[in-house]
Amino acid sequence: MKLLIVFTIVFSLIGCQENNTERLVKVNDANFNIKAFGEDGFTVIFENGMGSSMDVWGSIPDSISSLTNVFLYDRAGLGKSDTTAAERTIPNMVDELQLILEKEKINPPYIFVAHSMGTYIAR
């Protein structure tokens, strides 16, 4: 019985870890590093500040993933995402985010958690 409980816990943790992995998504001319996981429902999108990668949020996304979906990403040229030829304007960054969300079939409703320059993209 104890062995069964141990296997159940280990496989549950492995399953959670696989859902919480980063991956690259190709949009336009660049690969964007994303992380999407959590339960069904609305999606909380974490929008980083100007020069920050998704790592800036620490364990906060993990702590809410049992309540809802979570989406994090590195904008072009940040973290593990490629640079892009597109000019780094707010409208271009908004378009890139929308394309990523569409490609990954991450549908509204969204709640944005944004920091600094990320608030302009969220708005």
ABEGO torsion letter per residue (X at the ends): XAAAAAAAAAAAAAAAAAAABBBBBBBEABBBBBBBBEBBEBBBBBBBBAABBAAAAEAAAAAAAAABBBBBBBBBGBEABBBBABBBBAAAAAAAAAAAAAAAGBBOBBBBBBBEAAAAAAX
